[in-house]
C-alpha cells in the first residue's frame, strides 16, 4: 500500500539508501508528476545535538539556493521541506548512473565519454556562474537517461558535514574524486569540481577509479602526491593537454567548466593523437629496447637538423603513478625526449632532412638516405630517372640547333 507524505506525495518505492537517509520515488498528487524524494535519516538528525541543528540550517539554505538553478544538465530541486526530519523533493530521472553503466556494460567509447562529461561541464558552468559549487562530483552523482546527462545532488554537501560531525570523523567526501585542496581541508571551489569531473571522465574510459588503493589513506596519498599516468587514455591532441590541466594539483592551473566542455565537445569527434603510440611505447619499454614503433623515429644520437618534440607538444606529465601496474612513461619517454633521440615525423610524408645515421623508421618502414642530406638516388623510381634523361637530351639538342642556325645567319 502506498504511503502519503504530508498529504501530497504518494511514496511508490525505494530508489536507494545510504548513510544519510533514503531516496524514494513518489508521485506529486498536487502537480501530477513523478518526483524523487531524499529523506534524511531521523536517527542521524536526532543524534547530532546542537551542532547537527546548525548544519541542517546551513543545508536548508544551500539546498534552497540550489533549487534556483535551472539547467538541462542538472537535476532540478523542486522543494526543500523543513520537517522532522527534513526532506528534499527533486526531479525524477529514469536512468542509470555512470557507475552503474560502466560496471554493467564496461567502459564507454571515447565519443560517449566526451559527450557525457561535456554535459556535466555545461551543468557545472551554469552553477559556477551563480557562485555555486557541487563539491561531490563522482560517477554515482552523474545519471544518464537516453542522450541526456544530469548532475545529481546539487546543494546537498552539508549532509556530508552532518554525518561527519555525528561520527566524529573528518569530512572527506568521496576518496579518489576529491581535489587535493579539499583533502587539505580548504574550501572547495569551481576548480574542485573540474578535478572531479576529469576523474569521472577517466573512470568512464578505463572502467575503474583513476586513484586506487587498499584503503582511504593510500588513495588520498595518491591524489595528493602522484600525477596519474594518462598514456593509455586514447584522446585527441586538443583534449589531452586540457585533461592534464584539469587533473593538476594546483587549482589555478585547471581549466574552467566552459573550457572543459569545449574541449570535450571537440574531443568527441577527434581521432586519438599520435602521441598515444609514443607514450604506449615508452610505458612498455620499447623505446629503450630499440623496437620500431609505427610513426615514431628513434635515433641512436640526437639528429643535428631535426629537433626533438618538446614536453609541451607531447603533453607528457612530469611524474606519474601507475594504472594497472604499468611502468610510467616519465622515465624512458622524458629521457628520450630530453636527449633528442625521438621525433614524430608527420605521416604519410617523409622528412626531407634525415638523421646522420641515414636511417629513419616511419610508419611506412625504414627509409635510407645519404649521410649529407636529401633523398638518395636509390629511392627515385627508374622510370623517372629515364624520362628525365630523355627530356634533358631533347632540350640540349634543340638548344644546339638554335645556336647553329644563329651562327649561319
C-alpha positions, -999 to 999 in steps of 0.1 A, spaced: 0 0 0 14 34 -10 21 58 18 12 95 16 38 120 27 24 153 40 -9 145 23 7 153 -11 35 128 -21 25 92 -27 55 71 -19 59 44 -46 92 26 -38 127 30 -27 154 41 -52 184 39 -29 197 40 6 229 54 22 244 66 55 224 99 53 190 85 46 169 70 18 158 81 -17 123 71 -28 102 75 -59 70 93 -53 41 109 -72 32 145 -66 -6 144 -63 -8 182 -64 11 187 -97 6 152 -111 42 144 -118 68 118 -107 94 130 -82 123 117 -62 125 125 -25 156 123 -4 146 118 32 173 125 58 176 98 84 158 107 116 183 89 137 211 110 121 193 142 129 184 133 165 219 121 173 236 154 163 225 178 190 231 215 186 259 211 160 237 190 138 209 216 141 232 243 128 244 222 99 208 213 90 200 250 88 230 256 66 219 227 45 184 241 41 198 275 30 222 259 5 196 235 -9 171 263 -14 198 282 -33 204 252 -55 167 250 -62 171 282 -81 195 265 -106 176 256 -137 197 238 -163 190 208 -186 222 190 -173 213 194 -136 186 175 -117 162 202 -106 154 206 -69 117 213 -66 114 219 -29 131 217 4 108 209 33 119 219 69 101 189 85 113 165 111 133 151 95 137 175 66 135 161 30 142 173 -5 119 169 -35 137 165 -68 131 159 -104 128 121 -111 152 109 -138 145 74 -152 181 65 -159 213 49 -146 244 64 -131 278 64 -148 290 39 -121 261 15 -128 265 17 -166 303 11 -165 300 -18 -141 272 -34 -161 285 -28 -196 321 -19 -194 340 13 -203 324 39 -226 336 46 -261 355 79 -263 327 97 -281 302 88 -254 326 96 -225 333 130 -241 296 137 -246 287 128 -210 314 149 -195 307 178 -218 272 179 -205 284 176 -169 308 206 -176 279 226 -190 258 220 -159 287 230 -137 293 261 -159 257 272 -151 262 265 -114 296 282 -111 282 313 -128 258 316 -98 285 311 -73 276 275 -65 300 246 -61 288 209 -61 318 196 -40 310 159 -47 311 151 -84 315 113 -88 302 86 -111 273 79 -87 262 116 -90 260 116 -128 229 100 -142 222 92 -179 188 88 -194 189 83 -232 212 110 -247 207 133 -217 232 136 -188 223 152 -155 242 160 -123 226 147 -91 227 161 -55 235 197 -61 233 216 -28 235 185 -6 271 188 5 260 199 40 246 164 46 282 151 44 292 176 71 263 165 93 273 128 91 310 136 97 301 157 128 280 130 143 305 102 137 334 124 149 351 119 115 368 144 92 347 154 62 363 136 33 337 135 5 345 107 -19 381 95 -18 396 94 -53 373 122 -66 382 149 -41 406 176 -52 438 180 -33 427 212 -17 396 195 -3 417 168 13 437 196 30 405 210 45 404 240 23 372 254 9 360 238 -23 360 260 -54 348 256 -90 382 242 -98 375 213 -73 345 203 -94 367 203 -125 392 180 -109 364 156 -100 348 158 -135 382 148 -151 383 118 -127 348 108 -138 359 111 -174 389 88 -170 367 63 -150 342 61 -178 370 53 -203 391 28 -183 364 12 -162 380 18 -128 388 47 -105 418 68 -115 432 68 -80 430 34 -64 444 20 -32 439 -7 -5 425 19 19 414 55 21 448 67 33 465 53 3 440 67 -21 443 102 -6 480 100 -7 480 93 -44 456 121 -50 479 145 -31 513 133 -43 511 114 -76 503 125 -111 481 99 -129 495 81 -159 474 92 -188 494 75 -215 468 48 -221 439 73 -224 431 74 -262 422 111 -266 428 136 -293 456 162 -294 434 191 -283 418 173 -254 449 157 -239 465 189 -225 432 201 -212 427 168 -194 462 171 -179 454 206 -167 421 195 -152 440 170 -130 466 194 -119 473 196 -81 472 234 -84 436 246 -88 448 277 -105 461 256 -134 428 239 -141 405 250 -169 371 265 -163 340 245 -168 334 263 -201 369 254 -214 365 218 -203 331 215 -220 345 229 -253 375 205 -252 352 176 -246 329 185 -274 358 188 -298 373 156 -285 341 137 -292 349 136 -329 386 139 -328 408 109 -336 433 99 -308 466 118 -313 498 100 -324 515 108 -291 494 79 -276 516 55 -296 547 72 -283 536 70 -246 525 34 -250 559 25 -264 576 44 -235 554 26 -209 563 -8 -223 600 -1 -226 601 -4 -264 620 29 -267 648 15 -245 650 -18 -264 651 -1 -298 619 -18 -311 604 1 -340 571 19 -332 548 29 -361 551 66 -368 580 72 -344 616 77 -352 642 66 -327 678 78 -332 710 64 -316 721 101 -312 703 134 -314 699 145 -351 715 177 -360 688 190 -383 656 176 -369 646 189 -334 630 167 -307 594 170 -297 591 192 -267 573 181 -235 546 207 -240 540 193 -275 536 158 -262 517 169 -230 538 144 -210 532 145 -173 563 152 -152 556 124 -127 531 97 -128 515 69 -109 507 35 -124 474 24 -139 472 -13 -135 509 -17 -127 523 -3 -159 556 14 -158 554 52 -160 565 68 -193 580 97 -174 614 80 -173 621 64 -207 599 90 -225 612 121 -207 649 109 -210 645 102 -247 628 135 -253 654 154 -234 682 137 -252 667 145 -286 666 108 -296 629 109 -306 608 128 -331 574 122 -346 575 128 -384 541 137 -397 528 107 -417 524 100 -445 552 124 -456 588 115 -450 611 142 -437 633 157 -464 662 160 -439 672 128 -422 694 120 -392 731 114 -395 727 77 -394 709 79 -427 681 55 -414 647 68 -403 620 44 -390 585 56 -400 551 41 -402 559 32 -438 590 13 -430 628 22 -430 639 50 -453 676 52 -463 693 84 -473 728 97 -479 746 109 -447 747 145 -460 711 154 -469 684 148 -494 668 117 -507 692 90 -521 692 81 -558 681 46 -549 648 59 -537 639 76 -571 620 53 -595 640 41 -625 613 53 -650 615 88 -635 653 88 -640 650 75 -676 623 100 -685 642 129 -670 673 119 -690 654 119 -723 638 152 -716 672 167 -708 687 153 -740 659 168 -761 664 202 -745 701 201 -753 695 191 -790 670 219 -795 694 245 -779 723 233 -801 702 236 -833 691 270 -824 727 282 -818 739 266 -851 711 284 -870 720 317 -854 757 312 -863 749 305 -900 729 337 -903 
